[in-house]
Amino acid sequence: MASCADKLWRGARGRIGSVLFVFGMMACLTAAVGCDNQKEMSDPRGTLEQLAAEYWNKRLIDQDYEATYEMELENGSLPFEEYRERIYNAGNIQYVSLKVKEVAVDKDRGLVDLTVQWKLSPYQKTFEAPLRDAWIIQKNQWKHVLPEKRTGLPASLPELQKVP
């Protein structure tokens, strides 16, 4: 036969467990609701302009492919090595600078027009070419949309594709 102390302990243990369970569930729900109710960007256009400049400086000038990989929309579905192979600059082209010209935002999509200055390694002449870039908002963050073309050169620079 269970003593009175055993009955109290079982009851208290059950109540404590229930209270802890309820508090745990409340914490999980608060975290889940908090993630879905993130504040919208106060300036999506300005944020995209800054992020696009950062992305292309890291990719073309700094060649920090790990940083740009994290900024890609499909970074989880594309292995890093395959991503690096797709965007890698073989070295013939030296990117000198870039400038954001125009940013257009429509709901969760953005287009960025840039101008890229570059040199071909044996020559010292600087060339300039336009670059158009697509971005999309995912979980309240701009993510770069990687073109389908498998080349180290931006798809909007077709004249560079012909250089041996």
C-alpha positions in Angstrom: 0.0 0.0 0.0 1.3 3.4 -0.9 1.9 5.9 1.9 0.5 9.4 1.9 4.0 10.8 1.1 4.3 8.5 -2.0 0.9 9.7 -3.2 1.9 13.4 -2.7 5.2 12.9 -4.5 3.5 11.2 -7.4 0.9 14.0 -7.6 3.5 16.7 -7.3 5.8 15.1 -9.8 2.9 14.8 -12.2 2.0 18.5 -11.7 5.6 19.7 -12.0 5.9 17.7 -15.2 2.7 19.2 -16.6 3.8 22.7 -15.7 7.2 22.2 -17.3 5.5 20.7 -20.4 3.2 23.7 -20.7 6.1 26.2 -20.3 8.1 24.3 -22.9 5.2 24.3 -25.3 4.7 28.0 -24.8 8.4 28.7 -25.5 8.3 26.7 -28.7 5.1 28.4 -29.9 6.6 31.8 -29.1 9.7 31.0 -31.1 7.7 29.7 -34.0 5.3 32.7 -34.1 8.2 35.1 -33.7 9.9 33.6 -36.8 6.8 34.0 -39.0 6.1 37.6 -37.8 9.4 39.1 -38.6 9.2 42.8 -39.4 9.3 43.6 -43.1 12.4 45.4 -44.4 12.0 49.1 -43.9 13.8 49.9 -47.2 13.9 46.8 -49.5 15.3 48.8 -52.4 18.2 50.3 -50.3 18.9 46.9 -48.7 19.1 45.2 -52.1 21.3 47.9 -53.5 23.8 47.5 -50.7 23.6 43.7 -50.7 24.1 43.4 -54.5 27.2 45.6 -54.4 28.5 43.5 -51.5 27.7 40.2 -53.4 29.4 41.2 -56.6 32.5 42.8 -54.9 32.9 39.5 -52.9 32.4 37.4 -56.0 34.3 39.2 -58.7 37.0 41.2 -56.9 37.6 39.4 -53.6 36.8 36.0 -55.0 35.2 35.1 -51.7 33.0 32.3 -53.1 32.0 30.9 -49.7 30.5 34.3 -48.7 28.5 34.5 -52.0 27.4 30.9 -51.7 25.6 31.8 -48.5 23.8 34.7 -50.3 22.4 32.4 -53.0 18.8 31.4 -53.2 19.6 27.7 -54.0 22.7 27.3 -51.7 21.2 24.3 -50.0 20.3 22.4 -53.2 23.6 23.0 -55.0 26.8 21.6 -53.4 29.4 24.3 -52.8 32.0 22.7 -55.2 29.5 22.7 -58.0 28.6 26.3 -57.2 32.2 27.3 -57.2 32.8 25.6 -60.5 29.9 27.4 -62.0 31.0 30.9 -61.0 34.8 30.5 -60.9 36.9 33.1 -62.8 39.7 31.2 -64.6 42.0 34.2 -64.3 42.0 35.7 -67.7 39.7 38.5 -66.6 40.6 40.9 -63.8 37.6 42.7 -62.4 38.5 46.2 -61.4 35.3 47.7 -60.0 31.6 47.7 -60.2 28.9 50.2 -59.6 25.2 49.8 -58.9 23.3 51.8 -61.5 19.6 51.0 -60.8 17.5 48.9 -58.5 13.9 47.9 -59.2 11.8 46.1 -56.6 8.4 44.5 -57.2 7.0 42.8 -54.1 9.4 40.0 -53.3 11.5 40.3 -56.5 14.3 42.6 -57.4 16.4 43.5 -60.4 19.7 45.2 -60.1 21.6 46.8 -63.0 25.3 47.2 -62.5 28.3 48.4 -64.5 31.4 46.2 -64.3 34.9 47.4 -65.2 37.3 44.7 -66.2 40.7 44.1 -67.8 41.9 41.2 -69.9 45.2 40.0 -68.3 47.6 40.6 -71.3 46.2 44.1 -71.9 46.0 47.1 -69.7 42.9 48.7 -71.3 39.9 48.8 -69.0 36.5 47.7 -70.4 33.1 48.4 -69.1 30.0 46.2 -69.4 26.5 46.1 -68.0 25.3 43.4 -65.7 21.7 42.6 -64.8 21.1 40.6 -61.6 17.9 39.0 -60.2 17.2 38.7 -56.5 14.2 37.3 -54.4 13.2 37.8 -50.8 13.1 34.6 -48.8 12.3 34.6 -45.1 12.7 38.4 -45.1 16.2 38.3 -46.6 17.3 39.1 -50.2 18.8 36.0 -51.9 20.7 36.0 -55.2 19.2 34.1 -58.0 22.0 32.2 -59.8 21.5 32.0 -63.6 21.2 28.5 -65.1 24.3 29.1 -67.4 27.3 27.2 -66.1 30.1 29.7 -66.6 32.3 31.9 -64.4 31.1 34.9 -66.3 27.9 36.8 -65.6 25.3 35.8 -68.2 24.8 39.4 -69.2 28.4 39.8 -70.5 28.1 37.8 -73.7 31.0 39.5 -75.4 33.3 38.0 -72.7 32.1 34.5 -73.5 34.1 34.6 -76.8 37.5 35.4 -75.3 39.8 32.4 -75.5 
